[in-house]
Amino acid sequence: MFENKLYVGNISYTVKADDLKELFAKAGTVVSATVIINKLTGKSKGFGFVEMTTPEELDAAIEMFNAYEFMGRPLTVNYAKPVHKDKAPSY
């Protein structure tokens, strides 16, 4: 199953979900934006995810924002890899 989701890495620790949503809206319709937070510290882990409505918008966002400097850091933007919930973790 294809998800219209992007991984956004190397974000500044001060970036909020609304910041990502506003930036990626330049490439199309943003369904959701999330910054991943460390549960112990309550601080950003420096990456997040942006969901858009179409594969074409994903392509446009990657073209526009991969290596784009945002809030002092060059972003890493690519397709998010789906998580397989039925897979057992390997230790």
N, C-alpha and C positions, 0 to 999 in steps of 0.2 A: 504494500500500500504506500502510495506517495503522499508525503506530507509537505505542505507549502511552508516549510520552516527553514530558517537560516541560523547557523551558529555565528555569533559575533564575539570574537576574542580580542584580547589585548585592550580592553576598554579601561578607561581611567576608573579608579575606585570611587570616584565621586559621581559617576554617571548613574542616572536613575532610569527606570523603565520609560518614563515620559520623554526623556532626552532621546532614547533610541527610537521611540515611536515618531517623534517629530522629525528626526533625521531621515529615517527610512520612508516616511510619507512622500519624500521627494521622488521615490522610485515607484510608488503605487500605493494601493490601499493596504494599510497595516491592520491586521486583525487583532494581533496582540504583540506585546513586547515584554520581556522578562529579563531582569538582571538576577543572576544566581547569587544567593546570600549564604555565607558561612553560618550555620546554625549555632555554633558555639560563640562566635564573636559578634554576630549581627552585621558584619561588614561584607562588602562585595567580594566575590572571588575573582573578579576581573573578566568575566565573560557572561554572555546572555544569549537569548534566542529571540528572533523576530519572526512572526508568522504573517504571511501575505496571502492574497487571494488567488494568484495564478502563478504557474511556472514562469511565465514571461516576466512577471514582476520580480520574481526571485533572481532571474538572470540579469535584469536591469540593476537590481540592488547590488549584486556581486560585482558587476562591471563598474558601478559608480563608487562603491564604498570599500572594496578590498584594497588595502594599503592607503586608504584615505585617512588623513590626520584629523582626529576628532578629540577635542579637549586635551591636546598635547600628545596623543599617542596614535600610531598608525594601526588602524583596525585590521583584523583578520576576519574576512567574511567568506563563508562557504556554506554548502548545503549541510543541514543538520543530519546526522546519521540516526536512523530510527533505533529505538531501544527495544530489544526483544525481551518482553517480560517473562516468556516461557523458558528462557535460557537460565540455567543455574550459574551462579557466580563461580569463577575459578579462583582458587587461592594458591 
